Amino acid sequence: MNVSLASFCWAKKHDRDGYKWLPLSIHLEDTANIMAFLWEEYLSKGQKNIVMESINSSDNFDGLSLAIFLGAIHDIGKATPVFQIQNGYNNSHDLNDAMFNILSMGGFEHLEDLSRSLNRSKYTHHSLTGQYILQKFGVKSDISSIIGAHHGKPISSLNYLPDYDASYTAHLYQSEEENGIYKKWKKCQREIFEHALDLAQYESVQDIPSISQEGAIIMTGLLIMADWISSNEEYFELIDIPYSIFDMNYDEEYTDDRFDEALSTWEKNNLSTQWNPSKDFSFDERFSFDSPRKAQEVFINTIKQSKNPGIFIFEAPMGMGKTEAALVGTEILANKTGASGVFFGLPTQATSNGIFPRIENWLKRISESTSDNYSLRLHHGKASLNKDFQKLLENTRYVRHKLENNIDIDNIDFKEGKNYNGVSVNTWFSGRKKAVLDDFVVGTVDQFLMASLKQKHLFLRHLGLTKKVIILDEVHSFDAYMSTYLDEALVWMGAYGIPVIILSATLPGKMRKNFISSYLNGKKNFIEDESILSEIESSSSYPLITYTDNNNPYQEEDFSDIDSREKIYDVEFFDEGEELEKLVELIRMIYDSGSILGVMVNTVKKAQKLATLCRDFIGEDLSVLHSSFLANDRVDRENDLMKKIGNNAKRPESMVVIGTQVIEQSLDIDFDCLITDLAPMDLIFQRIGRLHRHEITRPSKYRLPKVYILGSSPTLNFDEGSKAVYGGYLLARTQNFLKSTLKLPNDISTLVQKVYHEIDGDMTLENETEKLYNQYKEQHKTKLIDKKSRARIFRISNPRGFGSERKNGKKSYTIMGWLDNAHANQSEAFGLAQVRDSAESIEVILVKEVEGGYSFINSEENIKFRIDEPSIAMKLASNTVRLPGVLTYLNRIDETIKELEKLNMAYLSEWQEESWLKGLLGIVLRDGKINLCGYELVYDELLGLMYEKEEDNE
């Protein structure tokens, strides 16, 4: 009986339910099979093209061969004594002895003695020994480094690898001398290598192709994914330990059967099929209106006419249907480039939640026309608490359960509100590192920005993104810090040739130029033409499409046929009064006139103060919205606003909505009149976008839209709260260029560009005022430099900006060094915090004290003894609010956390036993308030979470 030496080595082992193991030979075969499957069924056509181009081939078989080779060789480093003597995680001595017995059957004896004398180090991890062994077999470093990186991080360079033959000989071969056992280990490694060559149909090591960085990154991501699947016991079970060599009949038929069973399980867990986008569909097939608007049509036609599409930036007014245009454009781009998915990124969890049902409906329409099923995922920190995503998940589980009971999907009896419309959730893609691998992903833009953050397993993020069309909405909200990560992520998308759509109503020209420049700088041999880029930056045409085709930048400015009825907005700078008394009177007057008024201020504190002054005379017609409400409350408030003043809503006679920046972020609501704090010009236009948004009858006094601007100052002495949020420089420039009459959409781009593109002498100021302005200007410049500098610390390098080698006079590039100097903290929370320049914050769950326990804020029912019920625990987990900044500044955050932990141990310790609540912090309000670190916190159902220093209340 011929048994390979690798069959005596273990790859996996455990003793949870009796002794189980998996021979290395089987695990390598399993992984090779999964690599072949993923190459054919998971990778998009576009990704395959990237890989094939990177190995200088046009033949799919060459890519498939490389995939199989990598799978069959990836754990060759486990065929070493230094790995085989490892105890594993929490394994018993008996299990380890059983492994030694099997190894001795293959002639690998006396390993027990070695385990007592051999020191392990970071250099002896099996991924690194594997890379070294392949180098010894003549595999070039561009391929061997993929094996070295398959646990998430590549080495810095070949210099990092020690000379194992000189320094770690016994680690690789059990003996320092070339004796029988030394040769047996070498033979085992050689057998694995030659079997991998055979599976890949390579005749020799010279047949293994060279690969570029872009292709190597995708293949490393694919190998990590394949290794995780083949290591998942739901798909590939561990097997019983053999008593003799005659129990080790692990032939090709055996591994084929294992793969067939795994594939069957995968298909039960995954209802979706790969998206093959059509180019023949009509607008009304996707949306509930017959034909695109003219601006949408221009955008769609621009994409249709492109030969080698790249990045498309679409600037158009609020409410013009940029989202629908982007989705139609996405289908065309996917068809042209071979993409098989979409990532739709927005600035916040709230905006991501808002777009999710629209993407789901779009996918359902596609499913109706193709009869295929698609996998959709919401991806942000609180996605599991989103009702729409939860409903989709429940429906998927329901269908999967029926299918497991052999009920055909067409015969399923959908009850209890469940349904299935061709959109599902693939649960394997749950988890922070796997979520972006799903086909259709809606999430916060952070998930895209982290494509340029040095983090372990970054290969997986690139694998997930390179199969998609990328859509980024509301990019005007990105500051210089976030933009530094965004620019680098775009460089990499350009390198891969991944289509990107960027949407904005108010985009500064410099950002537009940077996006185009970044994308094109990812291309090999691209030479930047500064004169063309300057033209791109300086254009104030509106609407405007800026795009690349065949690696050249273009702009589409011809929107002459568009029905852009100009709206005239009356703008008045208003003195609100020292104590807001004049502002309150203005609000009272507008409210009494029978109008819907929106008031947008720059800080939560001001919104709460203003609402307090107005609540008595407005009563139930007052609504408040900002970031200091419980998450559930905020969603309820947004939904209530949509019902009252959204599109086609039955509007109340009078209403006042007081809020902060959250109102300007994608809420499709409509005011008759608007009052707003001074803010940067682009955000002023975003706020104005909620004024006279829909075609409805207006109160006689506000038939023409009216905007009141608060907080202006001829001497530039702006409100401290506004300066803290936006800085004095942009406020000063906005105040200077904001006109008493605005003509929209024509003024949008012109005024935004004036604010963000300073020309010497474009502002005339008095001496003292000019001095203050220059001070603001220097502060602004310093802040930008600081933000960009800090963002670059953990940002990856450009393609071909690392991993260079020179052999035989030719320069080549590997993935080595890509993640050098990554931060030690590899958590998702750190990653999200790293790509945003926001102060540290703490979220807590709020409950209130009731007799015998605690309850939700708006209830009296004691839930202390019901938190083991998933519905209660889940509702609690979503009942979070962010603590005020005064409690989380650097010099206070540790004190606040300690105090919270002490309170939680005393009153909420049972939460740590529940999966939904474990690790979360709560606050129990007594009589509606609590004292925390010298501050009194109060939660008011109208105003949200408020705070005051304790002595202020005495």
Residue pairs with C-beta under 8 A, 6 or more apart in sequence:
1 245
1 246
1 248
1 249
3 106
3 245
3 248
3 250
4 25
4 191
4 195
5 79
5 106
5 107
5 184
5 187
5 188
5 191
6 23
6 24
6 25
6 28
6 79
6 188
6 191
6 192
6 195
7 23
7 24
7 25
7 26
7 106
7 248
7 250
8 23
8 102
8 103
8 105
8 106
8 107
8 108
8 248
9 23
9 24
9 25
9 78
9 79
9 84
9 103
9 106
9 108
9 188
10 21
10 22
10 23
10 24
10 78
10 84
10 99
10 102
11 22
11 23
11 24
11 26
11 27
11 28
11 75
11 78
12 21
12 22
12 27
12 231
12 238
13 19
13 20
13 21
13 22
13 88
13 91
13 95
13 99
13 238
14 20
14 88
14 89
14 91
14 95
14 238
15 91
15 92
15 94
15 95
18 240
19 94
19 95
19 98
19 240
19 241
20 237
20 238
20 239
20 240
20 241
21 98
21 99
21 102
21 238
21 239
21 241
22 236
22 238
22 239
23 248
23 250
24 75
24 78
24 79
24 192
25 192
25 250
26 239
26 250
26 254
26 255
26 258
27 75
27 230
27 231
27 236
28 71
28 72
28 73
28 74
28 75
28 76
28 192
28 195
28 196
29 72
29 255
30 230
30 236
30 255
30 258
30 259
30 262
31 71
31 72
31 74
31 75
31 223
31 226
31 227
31 230
32 68
32 69
32 71
32 72
32 196
32 199
33 71
33 230
33 255
33 256
33 259
34 71
34 226
34 229
34 230
34 259
34 262
35 67
35 68
35 70
35 71
35 222
35 223
35 226
36 64
36 67
36 68
36 71
37 259
37 263
38 67
38 222
38 225
38 226
38 229
39 48
39 63
39 64
39 67
39 222
40 64
41 274
42 222
42 225
42 274
42 467
43 51
43 218
43 222
43 467
44 274
44 338
44 339
44 340
44 341
44 466
44 467
45 338
45 340
46 337
46 338
46 339
46 340
46 466
46 467
46 497
46 498
47 218
47 338
47 463
47 466
47 467
48 60
48 63
48 338
49 338
50 214
50 215
50 218
50 466
50 496
50 497
51 63
51 66
51 211
51 215
51 218
51 219
52 58
52 59
52 60
52 62
52 63
53 212
53 215
54 211
54 212
54 213
54 214
54 215
54 216
55 62
55 63
55 66
55 209
55 210
55 211
55 212
55 215
56 209
56 210
57 63
57 209
62 209
65 200
65 201
65 202
66 200
66 208
66 209
66 211
66 219
67 219
67 222
68 196
68 199
68 200
69 196
69 197
69 199
69 200
69 202
69 208
70 143
70 146
70 147
70 219
70 222
70 223
71 223
71 226
71 230
72 192
72 195
72 196
72 199
72 200
73 130
73 134
73 147
73 192
73 193
73 196
74 130
74 147
74 150
74 223
74 227
75 126
75 130
75 227
76 130
76 133
76 134
76 147
76 189
76 192
76 193
76 196
77 83
77 125
77 126
77 127
77 128
77 129
77 130
77 131
77 132
77 133
77 147
78 84
78 126
78 130
79 185
79 188
79 189
79 192
80 126
80 129
80 133
80 171
80 172
80 173
80 185
80 189
81 108
81 111
81 114
81 118
81 170
81 171
81 172
81 173
81 174
81 185
82 118
82 120
82 124
82 129
82 168
82 171
82 172
83 124
83 126
83 129
84 99
84 103
84 108
84 111
85 111
85 114
85 115
85 118
86 120
87 96
88 95
88 96
97 112
98 241
100 111
100 112
102 241
102 242
103 109
103 111
104 111
105 244
105 245
107 181
107 184
108 174
108 181
108 184
108 185
109 181
110 174
110 181
111 174
114 170
114 174
118 170
118 171
120 171
122 128
123 161
123 162
123 164
123 168
124 168
124 171
125 151
127 147
127 148
127 149
127 150
127 151
128 148
128 155
128 161
129 164
129 171
129 172
130 147
130 148
131 144
131 145
131 147
131 148
131 155
131 161
132 161
132 164
132 172
133 172
133 189
133 193
134 143
134 144
134 147
134 193
135 141
135 144
135 158
135 161
136 165
137 190
137 193
137 205
138 205
138 206
139 205
139 208
140 208
140 210
141 158
141 805
141 814
141 816
142 210
142 211
142 212
142 216
142 812
142 813
142 814
142 815
143 208
143 209
143 210
143 211
143 216
145 154
145 155
145 216
145 803
145 814
145 815
145 816
146 211
146 216
146 219
146 220
146 223
146 815
148 154
148 155
148 816
149 155
149 220
149 459
149 815
150 220
150 223
150 224
150 227
151 224
152 224
152 456
152 457
152 458
152 459
153 456
153 457
153 819
153 822
154 220
154 814
154 815
154 816
154 817
154 818
154 819
155 161
155 816
155 817
156 816
156 817
156 820
157 803
157 816
157 817
158 805
158 816
160 816
162 168
164 171
164 172
165 172
169 175
169 176
169 182
170 176
172 185
173 181
173 182
173 185
173 186
174 181
174 182
174 185
175 181
175 182
197 203
197 204
197 205
197 207
197 208
200 208
202 208
210 812
211 219
212 813
213 799
213 800
213 803
213 813
213 814
213 815
213 818
214 495
214 496
214 799
216 814
216 815
217 459
217 462
217 463
217 815
217 818
218 459
218 462
218 463
218 466
220 459
220 815
221 459
221 460
221 461
221 462
221 463
221 464
222 463
224 457
224 459
224 460
224 463
225 434
225 437
225 460
225 463
228 434
229 235
229 236
229 262
229 266
229 428
230 236
230 262
234 265
235 261
235 262
235 265
235 266
236 258
236 262
242 248
266 428
268 400
268 403
268 404
269 400
269 426
269 427
269 428
270 375
270 426
270 428
271 373
271 375
271 396
271 399
271 400
271 403
271 424
271 426
272 372
272 373
272 374
272 375
272 424
272 426
272 439
273 372
273 373
273 374
274 340
274 439
275 334
275 340
275 341
275 366
275 372
275 374
275 439
275 440
276 340
276 370
276 372
277 331
277 332
277 334
277 335
277 339
277 340
278 331
278 335
278 369
278 370
279 331
279 332
279 335
279 336
281 331
281 369
283 289
283 290
283 291
283 292
283 328
284 290
284 291
285 365
285 369
286 324
286 327
286 328
286 362
286 365
286 366
287 324
287 362
287 365
291 297
292 300
292 321
292 324
292 325
292 328
293 320
293 321
293 562
293 563
294 559
294 561
294 562
294 563
295 316
295 320
295 321
295 325
295 543
295 559
295 562
296 320
296 321
296 322
296 324
296 325
296 328
298 543
298 545
298 556
298 558
298 559
298 562
299 312
299 314
299 316
299 325
299 326
299 329
299 545
300 325
300 328
300 329
300 332
302 312
302 545
302 547
302 556
303 309
303 312
303 329
303 332
303 333
304 332
306 336
306 547
306 549
307 549
307 550
308 497
308 549
308 550
308 551
309 333
309 336
309 337
309 499
309 547
309 548
309 549
310 494
310 497
310 499
310 500
310 519
310 520
310 547
310 548
310 549
310 551
311 490
311 493
311 494
311 499
311 500
311 501
311 502
311 515
311 516
311 519
311 547
311 548
312 329
312 499
312 500
312 501
312 502
312 545
312 546
312 547
313 502
313 504
313 507
313 512
313 515
313 516
313 544
313 545
313 546
313 547
314 322
314 325
314 326
314 501
314 502
314 503
314 504
314 543
314 544
314 545
315 504
315 505
315 506
315 507
315 512
315 542
315 543
315 544
315 545
315 546
315 749
316 322
316 505
316 542
316 543
316 544
316 745
317 505
317 542
317 543
317 564
317 689
317 744
317 745
317 748
318 505
318 685
318 686
318 689
318 693
319 668
319 689
319 693
320 543
322 473
322 503
322 505
323 355
323 358
323 473
323 503
326 471
326 473
326 501
326 503
327 359
327 362
327 471
329 501
330 342
330 469
330 471
330 499
330 501
331 366
333 339
333 469
333 499
333 501
334 340
334 342
334 469
334 499
336 499
337 469
337 497
337 498
337 499
339 467
339 468
339 469
339 498
339 499
340 439
340 467
340 468
341 438
341 439
341 440
341 441
341 467
341 468
341 469
342 359
342 439
342 440
342 441
342 468
342 469
342 470
342 471
343 436
343 441
343 442
343 443
343 447
343 448
343 464
343 465
343 468
343 469
343 470
343 471
344 355
344 359
344 441
344 442
344 443
344 471
344 473
345 352
345 443
345 444
345 445
345 447
345 448
345 470
345 471
345 472
345 473
346 352
346 354
346 355
346 442
346 443
346 444
346 445
346 473
346 474
346 666
347 444
347 445
347 473
347 474
347 477
347 478
347 665
348 444
348 665
349 380
349 381
349 382
349 444
350 634
350 635
350 638
350 662
350 665
350 666
351 473
351 474
351 665
351 666
352 378
352 380
352 442
352 443
352 444
353 378
353 386
353 388
353 635
354 638
354 666
354 667
355 442
355 473
355 666
356 378
356 386
356 388
356 389
356 442
357 388
359 376
359 440
359 442
360 376
360 388
360 392
360 423
363 374
363 376
363 422
363 423
363 440
364 421
364 422
364 423
366 372
366 374
366 422
367 373
367 374
367 421
367 422
367 423
368 421
368 422
371 422
372 422
373 422
373 423
373 424
374 422
374 423
374 424
374 439
374 440
375 423
375 424
375 425
375 426
375 429
375 438
375 439
375 440
376 392
376 423
376 424
376 425
376 438
376 439
376 440
376 441
376 442
377 383
377 389
377 425
377 426
377 429
377 435
377 438
377 440
377 441
377 442
377 443
378 386
378 388
378 389
378 441
378 442
378 443
379 435
379 436
379 438
379 441
379 442
379 443
379 444
379 447
380 443
380 444
380 446
380 447
381 828
381 829
381 832
382 631
382 878
382 880
383 389
383 443
384 390
384 874
385 631
385 874
385 877
385 878
389 425
392 423
392 424
392 425
393 425
393 427
394 418
395 418
395 419
395 420
395 424
396 420
396 424
396 425
396 427
398 412
398 414
398 418
398 420
399 409
399 412
399 420
399 424
402 409
402 412
403 409
409 420
412 420
414 420
426 438
428 434
429 435
429 437
429 438
432 828
433 457
433 460
433 461
434 460
435 441
435 443
435 447
436 447
436 460
436 461
436 464
436 465
437 460
437 463
437 464
438 464
439 467
439 468
441 447
441 464
441 468
444 832
445 472
445 475
445 478
445 482
445 486
446 831
446 832
446 835
446 836
447 461
448 465
448 470
448 472
448 486
448 489
449 482
449 485
449 486
449 489
449 835
450 458
450 461
450 485
450 831
450 832
450 834
450 835
451 458
451 461
451 462
451 465
451 489
451 492
452 485
452 486
452 488
452 489
452 491
452 492
452 795
452 796
453 485
453 794
453 795
453 796
453 831
453 834
453 835
454 794
454 795
454 796
454 818
454 819
454 820
454 821
454 822
454 823
455 819
455 822
455 823
455 826
455 831
456 819
456 822
456 826
458 796
458 818
458 819
462 492
462 496
465 493
465 498
466 496
466 498
468 498
469 498
469 499
469 500
469 501
470 493
470 498
470 499
470 500
470 501
471 500
471 501
471 502
471 503
472 486
472 500
472 501
472 502
472 503
473 503
473 504
474 503
474 504
474 665
474 666
475 486
475 502
475 503
475 504
475 507
475 511
475 515
476 504
476 505
476 506
476 507
476 508
476 511
476 682
476 683
476 686
477 665
478 486
478 511
479 787
479 837
480 783
480 784
480 787
480 788
480 791
481 787
481 788
481 790
481 791
481 836
481 837
482 791
482 835
482 836
482 837
483 511
483 514
484 787
484 788
484 791
484 792
484 795
485 791
485 795
485 835
486 515
486 518
487 514
487 515
487 518
488 518
488 795
488 796
488 798
490 500
490 515
490 518
490 519
490 522
491 518
491 519
491 521
491 522
491 798
491 799
492 522
492 796
492 799
493 500
493 519
493 522
494 518
494 519
494 520
494 521
494 522
494 523
495 522
495 523
495 524
495 799
496 522
500 519
502 515
505 685
505 686
505 689
505 748
506 681
506 682
506 683
506 685
506 686
506 748
506 749
506 752
507 682
507 752
508 682
508 752
508 753
508 755
508 756
508 757
509 536
509 537
509 538
509 539
509 540
509 753
509 756
509 757
510 537
510 756
510 757
512 536
512 537
512 539
512 546
513 533
513 534
513 536
513 537
515 546
516 533
516 536
516 546
516 548
516 553
517 528
517 533
519 548
520 526
520 528
520 548
520 551
520 553
521 528
521 798
522 798
522 799
523 551
524 800
526 551
532 553
533 553
535 555
536 546
536 553
536 555
537 757
538 753
538 757
539 546
539 555
539 557
539 749
540 749
540 750
540 753
541 555
541 557
541 749
542 745
542 746
542 748
542 749
542 750
543 559
543 562
543 745
544 555
544 556
544 557
544 749
545 555
545 556
546 553
546 554
546 555
546 556
547 553
547 554
547 555
547 556
548 554
564 745
566 743
566 744
566 745
566 746
567 692
567 705
567 743
567 744
568 704
568 705
568 741
568 742
568 743
569 688
569 691
569 704
569 705
569 706
569 707
569 741
569 742
569 743
569 744
570 704
570 705
570 706
570 707
570 740
570 741
571 707
571 709
571 738
571 739
571 740
571 741
571 742
572 706
572 707
572 708
572 709
572 740
573 708
573 709
573 712
574 582
574 583
574 586
574 675
574 708
574 709
574 710
575 582
576 582
576 583
576 710
576 711
577 583
580 609
580 610
580 613
583 610
583 675
583 710
584 610
584 613
584 614
586 675
586 708
587 597
587 599
587 610
587 614
587 618
587 656
587 675
588 614
588 617
590 597
590 656
590 673
591 597
591 617
591 618
591 621
591 654
591 655
591 656
592 654
593 654
593 699
593 701
593 702
594 653
594 654
594 699
595 654
595 672
595 673
595 699
595 701
595 702
596 645
596 651
596 652
596 654
596 655
596 657
596 670
596 671
596 672
596 673
597 655
597 656
597 657
597 671
597 672
597 673
597 674
597 675
598 657
598 659
598 663
598 669
598 671
598 673
598 674
598 675
598 676
598 687
598 690
598 691
599 607
599 610
599 656
599 657
599 658
599 659
599 674
599 675
599 676
600 659
600 660
600 661
600 663
600 664
600 674
600 675
600 676
600 677
600 687
601 607
601 610
601 658
601 659
601 660
601 676
601 677
601 710
602 660
602 661
602 677
602 679
602 711
602 719
602 721
602 722
602 725
602 726
603 660
603 721
603 722
603 724
603 725
604 626
604 627
604 628
604 660
604 944
605 721
606 677
606 721
607 624
607 626
607 658
607 659
607 660
608 624
608 626
608 628
608 943
608 944
608 946
610 658
611 622
611 624
611 658
611 942
611 943
612 943
614 622
614 656
614 658
615 622
615 942
618 656
621 652
621 654
621 655
621 656
622 655
622 656
622 658
622 942
623 637
623 640
623 641
623 644
623 655
623 656
623 657
623 658
624 637
624 657
624 658
624 659
624 942
624 943
624 944
625 634
625 637
625 638
625 641
625 657
625 658
625 659
625 660
625 662
625 663
626 659
626 660
626 662
626 944
627 634
627 660
627 662
627 882
628 881
628 882
628 884
628 944
628 945
628 946
629 637
629 881
629 944
629 945
630 846
630 857
630 879
630 880
630 881
630 939
630 944
631 878
631 879
631 880
631 881
632 875
632 878
632 879
633 857
633 941
633 944
634 662
638 667
641 657
641 667
641 669
642 649
642 667
642 668
642 669
643 649
644 650
644 651
644 652
644 655
645 651
645 652
645 655
645 657
645 669
645 670
645 671
646 668
646 669
646 670
647 668
647 670
647 693
647 694
648 694
651 696
657 663
657 669
657 671
661 683
663 669
663 687
663 690
664 683
664 686
664 687
664 689
664 690
665 686
667 690
668 693
669 690
669 693
670 690
670 691
670 692
670 693
670 694
670 696
671 690
671 691
671 692
671 693
672 691
672 692
672 698
672 699
672 702
673 691
673 702
673 705
673 706
673 707
673 708
674 687
674 688
674 690
674 691
674 705
674 706
674 707
674 708
675 707
675 708
675 710
676 684
676 687
676 688
676 707
676 708
676 709
676 710
677 709
677 710
677 711
677 719
677 722
678 684
678 709
678 710
678 711
678 712
678 718
678 722
678 731
678 734
678 735
679 687
679 722
679 726
679 731
679 734
680 726
680 730
680 731
680 734
680 755
681 730
681 733
681 734
681 737
681 738
681 751
681 752
681 754
681 755
681 756
682 752
682 755
682 756
683 726
684 709
684 734
684 738
685 744
685 748
685 751
685 752
688 705
688 707
688 742
688 744
691 705
691 707
692 698
692 705
707 742
709 738
711 718
711 719
711 722
711 731
712 735
713 735
714 769
715 768
715 769
715 772
716 728
716 731
716 732
716 735
716 769
716 772
716 773
716 776
717 772
718 728
718 731
718 732
722 731
723 731
727 776
727 779
727 780
727 783
728 772
728 773
728 775
728 776
728 779
728 780
729 773
729 776
729 777
729 779
729 780
730 755
730 756
730 780
732 763
732 773
732 776
733 754
733 755
733 758
733 763
734 755
736 763
737 751
737 754
737 755
738 751
739 747
739 751
742 751
754 762
763 773
765 773
787 837
790 837
791 835
791 837
794 821
794 822
794 823
794 834
796 818
796 819
797 818
799 813
800 813
802 813
802 816
802 817
802 818
802 820
803 813
803 814
803 815
803 816
803 817
803 818
804 811
804 812
804 813
805 811
805 812
805 813
805 814
806 812
823 830
823 834
833 840
839 885
839 888
839 889
840 888
840 890
840 893
841 882
841 883
841 885
841 888
842 882
842 883
842 887
842 888
842 893
842 896
842 897
842 900
842 921
843 880
843 881
843 882
843 883
843 921
844 880
844 881
844 883
844 900
844 920
844 921
844 922
844 923
845 876
845 877
845 879
845 880
845 917
845 920
845 921
845 922
845 923
846 857
846 879
846 880
846 881
846 922
846 923
846 925
846 939
846 945
847 854
847 855
847 856
847 857
847 863
847 876
847 879
847 922
847 923
847 924
847 925
848 854
848 855
848 856
848 857
848 924
848 925
848 926
848 928
849 924
849 925
849 926
850 860
850 861
850 862
851 862
852 862
852 864
853 862
853 863
853 864
853 865
854 862
854 863
854 864
854 907
854 908
854 924
855 861
855 862
855 863
856 863
856 875
856 876
856 879
857 879
857 925
857 939
857 941
858 941
863 872
863 876
864 910
866 872
867 873
867 876
867 910
867 911
867 914
867 917
868 914
870 916
873 914
873 915
873 916
873 917
874 916
876 916
876 917
876 922
877 916
877 917
877 920
880 920
881 939
881 944
881 945
883 896
883 937
883 945
884 935
884 937
884 945
884 947
886 892
886 935
886 947
887 893
887 896
887 932
887 933
887 935
887 947
888 896
892 933
895 933
896 932
896 933
897 921
899 932
899 933
900 921
900 923
900 932
901 921
903 922
903 923
903 924
904 911
904 921
904 922
907 922
907 924
908 922
908 924
911 917
911 918
911 920
911 922
912 918
912 919
923 930
923 932
923 937
924 930
925 937
925 939
928 938
928 939
928 940
929 936
929 937
929 938
929 939
930 936
930 937
931 937
931 950
934 949
934 950
935 947
935 948
935 949
935 950
936 947
936 948
936 949
936 950
936 953
937 945
937 946
937 947
938 945
938 946
938 947
938 948
939 945
939 946
940 946
